[in-house]
Amino acid sequence: MVSRTIPVDPFDLVLFGATGDLAARKIIPSLYRRFLAGQMPAEARLIGAARSELSDDEFRKLVRDALNAFVSEGKRDAETIDRFCGQCSYVAVDAKGDGGWDRLKELVRDDVVKAFYFSVAPSLFGSLAEKLRAHGIACDDSRLVVEKPFGVDLETARKLNHDLECAFEEHQIYRIDHFLGKETVQNLMAVRFANVLFEPLWNERYIDHVQITVAEPMGVAGRGSYYDTSGAMRDMVQNHLMQLLCLTAMEPPAHFDPDRLRDEKLKVIRALDPVSAKDVVRGQYKANGENPSYPEDAENADSTTESFVALKVGISNWRWKHTPFYLRTGKRMSRQLSEIAVVFKHTPHSIFDREEGQEPNSLVIRLQPDEGIDLAVTIKEPGPGGMRLTTVPLDMTFADALGPTGSDIPDAYERLIMDVIRGNQTLFMRGDEVEAAWAWTDPIIERWEEKGDKPFQYAQGSTGPDEAMKLMHRDGRSWRSLED
């Protein structure tokens, strides 16, 4: 199988916050890998912008350092890095003043695609957007990329949208959620809408429940001050898990078109039931012999911020009315795992004893690690001795099934940045979608903040607090194992 790499049009990408951590870890390496693949044309340019006074050569040294640190050795070619750095330049700008903006206007060309990437604090979004317009740098077909958090509640999300839309139209704004750039997330749509096998079964009549899990083995050390103002609900559920839920639950759009697809996701969010207190479990990881507790990592001994949250969510529409969605995410869990598990109902009538090993079918979409899709089916266990049943996976691990193409999957940022240049908003969140997600999330957070309840404690390297297990057990279900 041959992977097709389609070059994009020449562009100027202005990266605000070019000296920051995200630029070094993700954005610059992603652009380099697309350059290495022949997708970033020789006429394209990366223009770094930040407060620091740097020369072009000093910025290019930062670019080289980022590539050496975050690009695998096999993809670091000295000649290619030299050519890539030759397409990089830098300008110091004052986000809230007028310093540097005239110089930036001189650098940005008018005859190429113009994209502006805000890899900065959201508090600077409005000022930067206004400066780009006021100095005549942005035009009506420029693209603006912004990173989460898209607010911390509905009120701040609305203000953020208003600030951006004062200078840019909605069709120019690309709210980036790297989860949506993952190959397996996009494959979820292909599995659902390109195969007649699944769509007739994709409803409450045949699906017992859906589990969405994003588990991380690391804690919050190093970013505790930020995380303590956010927590798992704001940091993960409101955006990442919400997007996975929407792609799983949405109706087929009439066409594979950005706005029609996002219309269907919005309908799912607006159909979400309010979540009762008994259907939410919050947790904090405890200290162990090697690592400190969450409050210690957050440098806040009295913190009631959750590092783990699990929810039972209902959707009030015809397709999903009686099918619960269980969401969980946490830090310091037993392993790295992101997956969507669609668990089907048992057969209406079994001619075999349940004790013989018959389990319900399940379709598991693995986002990380080992991206792929498993379909669990029941077969007869080989050998004499009667009809013994067992469940086996039909495994499509991308690395195995697709050969070199499947083992060299681009980073999510690579796909998303190229989509920005193409003007394709399919995998980006729309403003009304962000606001609808906060409108559903806010009451959940407000309720526990009013009550002042502390999160349940859980051991590091575990699957979360015991209360999360009880959330499933009371419904006669259980979480999927986090073990390999």
C-alpha positions as CSV (number, residue, x, y, z in Angstrom):
1,M,0.0,0.0,0.0
2,V,1.4,3.4,-1.1
3,S,0.9,6.4,1.1
4,R,-0.1,9.5,-0.9
5,T,1.4,12.8,0.2
6,I,-0.2,15.7,-1.5
7,P,1.7,19.0,-1.4
8,V,-0.1,22.1,-0.1
9,D,0.0,25.6,-1.6
10,P,2.8,27.9,-0.6
11,F,2.1,29.6,2.7
12,D,3.3,31.8,5.4
13,L,2.7,30.4,8.9
14,V,3.2,33.0,11.6
15,L,3.8,31.1,14.9
16,F,3.1,33.4,17.9
17,G,4.7,31.9,21.0
18,A,7.4,30.4,18.8
19,T,9.9,30.2,21.7
20,G,7.5,28.2,23.9
21,D,7.2,24.6,24.9
22,L,4.3,23.6,22.6
23,A,6.1,25.1,19.6
24,A,9.3,23.1,20.4
25,R,7.6,19.8,21.2
26,K,4.8,19.7,18.6
27,I,4.4,22.5,16.1
28,I,7.9,22.9,14.7
29,P,8.7,19.1,14.6
30,S,5.3,18.5,12.8
31,L,6.1,21.1,10.2
32,Y,9.6,19.6,9.7
33,R,8.2,16.1,9.2
34,R,5.8,17.4,6.6
35,F,8.7,19.1,4.9
36,L,10.6,15.9,5.0
37,A,7.7,14.1,3.4
38,G,7.6,16.6,0.6
39,Q,4.3,18.2,1.6
40,M,5.6,21.6,2.7
41,P,6.7,23.4,-0.5
42,A,10.0,25.2,-0.8
43,E,8.1,28.5,-1.1
44,A,6.5,28.0,2.3
45,R,7.8,29.9,5.3
46,L,7.6,29.6,9.1
47,I,7.8,33.0,10.8
48,G,8.4,32.8,14.5
49,A,7.0,35.6,16.7
50,A,7.4,36.2,20.4
51,R,8.4,38.8,22.9
52,S,12.1,37.8,23.0
53,E,14.6,39.8,20.9
54,L,16.2,37.2,18.6
55,S,17.9,37.3,15.3
56,D,16.9,34.9,12.5
57,D,20.0,32.8,13.2
58,E,19.2,32.6,16.9
59,F,15.7,31.5,16.2
60,R,17.0,28.9,13.7
61,K,19.2,27.5,16.5
62,L,16.0,27.1,18.6
63,V,14.4,25.3,15.7
64,R,17.4,22.9,15.4
65,D,17.3,22.3,19.1
66,A,13.6,21.4,18.9
67,L,14.2,19.0,16.0
68,N,17.1,17.3,17.8
69,A,15.0,16.8,20.9
70,F,11.7,15.8,19.5
71,V,12.3,14.3,16.0
72,S,13.5,10.7,15.9
73,E,17.1,10.2,14.8
74,G,16.1,8.3,11.7
75,K,14.3,11.4,10.4
76,R,17.0,13.9,11.3
77,D,18.9,14.6,8.1
78,A,21.4,17.4,8.3
79,E,20.9,18.7,4.7
80,T,17.1,18.6,5.1
81,I,17.3,20.4,8.4
82,D,19.4,23.1,6.8
83,R,16.9,23.6,4.0
84,F,14.0,23.7,6.5
85,C,15.8,26.2,8.7
86,G,16.4,28.3,5.6
87,Q,12.6,28.7,5.4
88,C,12.4,30.0,9.0
89,S,12.6,33.6,10.1
90,Y,11.7,35.6,13.3
91,V,10.3,38.8,14.4
92,A,9.9,40.2,18.0
93,V,6.4,41.5,18.6
94,D,4.5,43.1,21.5
95,A,1.2,41.4,21.8
96,K,-0.4,44.4,23.6
97,G,1.6,47.2,22.1
98,D,2.8,48.3,18.6
99,G,6.3,47.0,18.7
100,G,7.3,44.7,15.8
101,W,4.0,44.7,13.9
102,D,5.2,46.9,11.0
103,R,8.2,44.5,10.6
104,L,5.8,41.5,10.6
105,K,3.7,43.1,7.9
106,E,6.8,43.5,5.8
107,L,7.6,39.8,6.2
108,V,4.2,38.3,5.5
109,R,3.4,38.0,1.8
110,D,0.0,38.7,0.2
111,D,0.2,36.2,-2.6
112,V,0.3,33.0,-0.5
113,V,-1.9,31.3,2.1
114,K,-1.6,33.2,5.4
115,A,-2.0,31.4,8.6
116,F,-1.6,32.7,12.2
117,Y,-1.0,30.2,15.0
118,F,-1.7,31.4,18.5
119,S,0.5,29.1,20.7
120,V,0.1,31.6,23.6
121,A,-2.1,32.1,26.6
122,P,-5.8,32.6,25.7
123,S,-5.7,36.0,27.5
124,L,-3.6,37.2,24.5
125,F,-6.0,35.9,21.8
126,G,-8.1,39.0,21.5
127,S,-5.2,41.4,21.5
128,L,-3.3,39.5,18.8
129,A,-6.3,39.1,16.6
130,E,-7.1,42.8,16.8
131,K,-3.4,43.8,16.0
132,L,-3.3,41.5,13.0
133,R,-6.4,43.3,11.6
134,A,-5.4,46.8,12.7
135,H,-2.0,46.6,11.0
136,G,-3.4,45.1,7.8
137,I,-1.6,41.8,8.1
138,A,-4.6,39.5,8.2
139,C,-7.0,39.5,5.3
140,D,-10.5,37.9,4.6
141,D,-9.1,34.5,3.6
142,S,-6.4,34.3,6.3
143,R,-6.6,31.4,8.8
144,L,-6.3,31.7,12.6
145,V,-5.4,28.7,14.7
146,V,-6.0,28.7,18.5
147,E,-5.1,26.1,21.1
148,K,-7.3,25.1,24.1
149,P,-8.4,25.9,26.7
150,F,-11.3,27.6,24.9
151,G,-12.4,29.2,28.1
152,V,-12.9,27.8,31.6
153,D,-16.7,28.0,31.5
154,L,-19.5,29.2,29.3
155,E,-19.0,32.9,30.1
156,T,-15.3,32.9,29.3
157,A,-15.9,30.8,26.2
158,R,-18.4,33.3,24.9
159,K,-16.0,36.2,25.6
160,L,-13.2,34.3,23.8
161,N,-15.3,33.7,20.8
162,H,-16.4,37.3,20.7
163,D,-12.8,38.5,20.9
164,L,-11.8,36.3,18.0
165,E,-14.9,37.1,15.9
166,C,-14.3,40.8,16.2
167,A,-11.3,40.4,13.9
168,F,-12.0,37.1,12.1
169,E,-15.0,35.3,10.7
170,E,-16.0,31.9,12.1
171,H,-14.9,30.2,8.8
172,Q,-11.4,31.5,9.4
173,I,-11.0,30.2,12.9
174,Y,-9.5,26.8,13.6
175,R,-9.9,25.6,17.2
176,I,-7.4,22.8,17.4
177,D,-8.0,19.7,19.4
178,H,-5.2,17.3,18.7
179,F,-7.4,14.2,19.6
180,L,-9.3,14.8,16.4
181,G,-6.2,14.6,14.3
182,K,-5.5,11.1,15.4
183,E,-5.8,8.6,12.6
184,T,-7.9,6.2,14.6
185,V,-10.4,9.0,15.5
186,Q,-10.9,9.7,11.8
187,N,-11.2,6.0,11.1
188,L,-14.1,5.9,13.5
189,M,-16.1,7.9,10.9
190,A,-14.9,5.6,8.1
191,V,-15.9,2.4,10.1
192,R,-19.3,3.8,10.8
193,F,-20.2,5.5,7.5
194,A,-18.3,3.5,4.9
195,N,-19.3,0.0,6.0
196,V,-22.9,-1.3,5.8
197,L,-21.9,-3.9,8.4
198,F,-22.1,-1.5,11.4
199,E,-24.5,1.3,10.8
200,P,-27.7,-0.8,11.0
201,L,-26.5,-2.0,14.5
202,W,-25.4,1.5,15.7
203,N,-28.3,2.2,18.0
204,E,-29.8,1.4,21.4
205,R,-31.5,-1.7,20.1
206,Y,-28.2,-3.5,19.6
207,I,-25.6,-1.6,21.7
208,D,-25.6,-2.1,25.4
209,H,-23.3,0.7,26.3
210,V,-20.2,2.6,25.2
211,Q,-17.0,3.2,27.2
212,I,-14.6,6.0,26.5
213,T,-11.3,5.9,28.4
214,V,-8.3,8.2,28.3
215,A,-5.8,7.1,31.0
216,E,-2.4,8.5,31.6
217,P,0.4,7.1,33.8
218,M,2.0,10.5,34.4
219,G,1.0,13.0,37.1
220,V,0.8,16.8,36.9
221,A,4.2,17.7,38.3
222,G,5.6,20.7,36.3
223,R,2.1,22.0,35.3
224,G,0.4,21.7,38.7
225,S,-0.4,25.4,39.0
226,Y,-2.3,25.4,35.7
227,Y,-4.0,22.0,36.3
228,D,-5.2,22.9,39.7
229,T,-7.4,25.7,38.2
230,S,-8.7,23.2,35.6
231,G,-8.9,19.6,36.7
232,A,-9.9,16.5,34.7
233,M,-13.4,17.8,33.9
234,R,-12.3,21.0,32.2
235,D,-8.9,19.7,30.9
236,M,-10.2,16.5,29.3
237,V,-13.9,15.8,29.5
238,Q,-15.3,19.1,28.2
239,N,-13.2,18.9,25.0
240,H,-11.3,15.6,24.2
241,L,-13.8,13.1,25.6
242,M,-16.7,15.2,24.4
243,Q,-15.4,15.1,20.9
244,L,-15.0,11.3,21.0
245,L,-18.5,10.9,22.3
246,C,-19.9,13.1,19.5
247,L,-18.1,11.2,16.8
248,T,-19.4,8.0,18.2
249,A,-23.0,9.1,18.7
250,M,-23.7,11.5,15.9
251,E,-26.0,10.9,13.0
252,P,-24.5,10.5,9.5
253,P,-24.2,13.9,7.9
254,A,-25.7,14.3,4.4
255,H,-22.2,15.0,3.0
256,F,-18.7,14.8,4.3
257,D,-18.6,18.5,4.7
258,P,-17.1,20.5,7.6
259,D,-20.2,22.4,8.7
260,R,-22.6,19.5,8.1
261,L,-20.4,17.2,10.2
262,R,-20.1,19.8,13.0
263,D,-23.9,20.3,12.9
264,E,-24.4,16.7,13.7
265,K,-21.9,16.8,16.6
266,L,-23.6,19.9,18.0
267,K,-27.0,18.0,18.0
268,V,-25.4,15.3,20.2
269,I,-24.1,17.8,22.7
270,R,-27.5,19.5,22.9
271,A,-29.2,16.1,23.4
272,L,-27.0,15.2,26.4
273,D,-29.0,14.7,29.6
274,P,-28.0,16.6,32.8
275,V,-25.7,14.4,34.9
276,S,-27.0,13.6,38.4
277,A,-24.6,13.7,41.4
278,K,-24.7,9.9,41.7
279,D,-23.4,9.5,38.2
280,V,-20.1,11.4,38.7
281,V,-17.0,10.2,40.5
282,R,-14.0,12.4,41.2
283,G,-10.7,11.3,42.4
284,Q,-7.2,12.4,43.4
285,Y,-4.1,10.2,43.3
286,K,-2.4,9.6,46.6
287,A,1.3,9.6,47.3
288,N,3.3,6.4,47.1
289,G,6.9,5.5,47.9
290,E,8.3,7.1,44.7
291,N,5.9,9.9,43.7
292,P,4.1,12.7,45.6
293,S,0.3,13.1,45.9
294,Y,-1.7,15.3,43.6
295,P,-1.9,18.1,46.2
296,E,1.8,18.0,46.5
297,D,2.3,18.1,42.8
298,A,-0.1,21.0,42.6
299,E,1.6,22.7,45.5
300,N,-1.8,23.2,47.1
301,A,-2.3,21.1,50.3
302,D,-6.0,21.9,50.4
303,S,-6.7,21.3,46.7
304,T,-10.1,19.7,45.9
305,T,-9.3,19.6,42.2
306,E,-9.9,16.2,40.5
307,S,-7.1,14.3,38.7
308,F,-9.6,11.6,37.8
309,V,-13.3,11.8,36.8
310,A,-15.8,9.1,35.7
311,L,-19.3,9.9,34.5
312,K,-22.4,8.1,33.3
313,V,-23.9,10.1,30.4
314,G,-27.3,9.7,28.7
315,I,-28.4,11.0,25.3
316,S,-32.0,11.8,24.8
317,N,-32.7,11.0,21.1
318,W,-34.1,8.1,19.2
319,R,-30.8,6.4,18.5
320,W,-29.4,6.4,22.0
321,K,-32.2,6.9,24.5
322,H,-31.5,3.7,26.5
323,T,-27.8,3.3,25.9
324,P,-25.5,4.8,28.5
325,F,-22.1,6.3,27.7
326,Y,-19.5,5.8,30.4
327,L,-16.5,8.3,30.4
328,R,-13.4,8.1,32.5
329,T,-10.0,9.9,32.4
330,G,-7.3,10.2,35.0
331,K,-3.7,10.9,35.8
332,R,-1.3,8.4,37.4
333,M,-3.3,5.5,36.1
334,S,-1.8,2.0,35.5
335,R,-0.9,2.6,31.9
336,Q,-1.3,4.9,28.9
337,L,-4.5,4.0,27.1
338,S,-7.1,5.9,25.0
339,E,-9.9,3.9,23.5
340,I,-13.6,3.9,22.6
341,A,-15.3,0.6,23.3
342,V,-18.7,-0.1,21.8
343,V,-20.2,-3.0,23.7
344,F,-23.1,-4.8,22.0
345,K,-25.9,-6.6,23.7
346,H,-26.0,-10.3,24.2
347,T,-27.9,-12.4,21.6
348,P,-31.6,-12.3,22.3
349,H,-31.6,-16.0,22.8
350,S,-28.6,-18.1,23.4
351,I,-28.6,-21.8,22.6
352,F,-25.4,-22.1,24.6
353,D,-24.8,-21.9,28.3
354,R,-23.7,-18.4,29.4
355,E,-21.0,-20.1,31.5
356,E,-19.4,-21.6,28.4
357,G,-17.5,-18.3,27.7
358,Q,-20.0,-16.4,25.5
359,E,-19.3,-12.7,25.9
360,P,-21.0,-9.9,24.1
361,N,-19.4,-8.6,20.9
362,S,-17.5,-5.4,21.2
363,L,-15.8,-3.0,18.8
364,V,-12.8,-1.3,20.3
365,I,-11.2,1.7,18.6
366,R,-7.7,2.2,20.1
367,L,-6.3,5.7,19.8
368,Q,-3.1,5.0,21.7
369,P,-0.9,3.1,22.0
370,D,-0.9,0.6,19.1
371,E,-3.5,2.5,17.0
372,G,-6.0,0.1,15.5
373,I,-9.4,-1.5,15.8
374,D,-10.5,-4.8,17.4
375,L,-13.8,-6.6,16.9
376,A,-14.4,-9.2,19.6
377,V,-16.4,-12.2,18.4
378,T,-17.3,-15.5,20.0
379,I,-16.1,-18.8,18.5
380,K,-15.8,-22.4,19.5
381,E,-12.7,-23.1,21.4
382,P,-10.7,-25.7,19.4
383,G,-10.5,-29.3,20.6
384,P,-12.7,-32.1,21.8
385,G,-14.9,-32.0,24.9
386,G,-18.1,-30.3,23.9
387,M,-19.1,-26.9,22.7
388,R,-16.8,-24.6,24.7
389,L,-17.0,-21.0,23.6
390,T,-14.3,-18.3,23.8
391,T,-14.0,-14.7,22.7
392,V,-11.3,-13.7,20.3
393,P,-10.4,-10.4,18.7
394,L,-10.4,-9.7,15.0
395,D,-7.4,-7.4,15.3
396,M,-6.6,-4.6,12.8
397,T,-3.5,-3.0,14.4
398,F,-2.5,-0.4,11.8
399,A,1.2,-1.2,12.0
400,D,0.4,-4.8,11.0
401,A,-2.5,-4.4,8.7
402,L,-1.2,-1.5,6.6
403,G,2.5,-2.3,6.4
404,P,4.9,0.7,6.2
405,T,1.9,3.1,5.9
406,G,0.4,1.8,9.2
407,S,3.7,1.9,11.2
408,D,4.6,5.5,10.2
409,I,1.4,7.3,11.2
410,P,1.9,11.1,11.2
411,D,1.5,13.0,14.4
412,A,-2.0,14.6,14.9
413,Y,-0.5,18.0,14.6
414,E,1.0,17.2,11.2
415,R,-2.5,16.4,9.8
416,L,-4.2,19.3,11.5
417,I,-1.7,22.0,10.4
418,M,-1.9,20.8,6.8
419,D,-5.7,21.0,7.1
420,V,-5.4,24.6,8.2
421,I,-3.3,25.4,5.1
422,R,-5.9,23.6,2.9
423,G,-8.7,25.5,4.5
424,N,-10.4,22.3,5.7
425,Q,-12.2,22.8,9.0
426,T,-13.7,19.3,9.3
427,L,-11.5,18.3,12.3
428,F,-11.8,21.6,14.2
429,M,-14.3,22.8,16.7
430,R,-16.8,25.5,15.9
431,G,-17.7,28.3,18.3
432,D,-21.2,27.2,19.0
433,E,-20.0,23.6,19.6
434,V,-17.5,24.9,22.3
435,E,-20.3,26.9,24.0
436,A,-22.7,24.1,23.9
437,A,-20.1,21.8,25.6
438,W,-19.6,24.3,28.4
439,A,-23.3,24.8,28.8
440,W,-23.6,21.1,29.6
441,T,-20.3,20.9,31.7
442,D,-20.8,24.0,33.9
443,P,-23.7,22.7,36.0
444,I,-21.7,19.5,36.9
445,I,-18.8,21.6,38.1
446,E,-20.9,24.2,39.9
447,R,-22.7,21.5,41.8
448,W,-19.6,19.9,43.3
449,E,-18.0,23.3,43.9
450,E,-21.1,24.4,45.9
451,K,-21.1,21.2,48.0
452,G,-17.4,21.4,48.6
453,D,-17.0,17.6,48.4
454,K,-13.4,16.3,48.3
455,P,-12.4,13.8,45.6
456,F,-12.0,10.2,46.5
457,Q,-8.4,9.0,46.9
458,Y,-6.9,6.4,44.6
459,A,-3.5,4.6,44.4
460,Q,-1.1,5.6,41.8
461,G,-0.8,2.9,39.1
462,S,-4.4,1.8,39.7
463,T,-7.6,2.1,37.6
464,G,-8.9,5.0,39.8
465,P,-11.0,5.1,42.9
466,D,-13.2,2.2,43.9
467,E,-16.3,4.4,43.6
468,A,-15.7,4.5,39.8
469,M,-16.0,0.7,39.8
470,K,-19.2,0.9,41.8
471,L,-20.6,3.4,39.2
472,M,-20.5,0.5,36.7
473,H,-21.3,-2.4,39.0
474,R,-24.6,-1.0,40.1
475,D,-25.7,-1.2,36.4
476,G,-24.4,-4.8,36.2
477,R,-21.5,-3.7,34.0
478,S,-17.7,-3.3,34.5
479,W,-15.0,-1.1,33.1
480,R,-12.7,-2.7,30.5
481,S,-9.3,-3.7,31.9
482,L,-6.5,-1.2,31.6
483,E,-4.0,-4.1,31.5
484,D,-2.1,-5.0,28.3
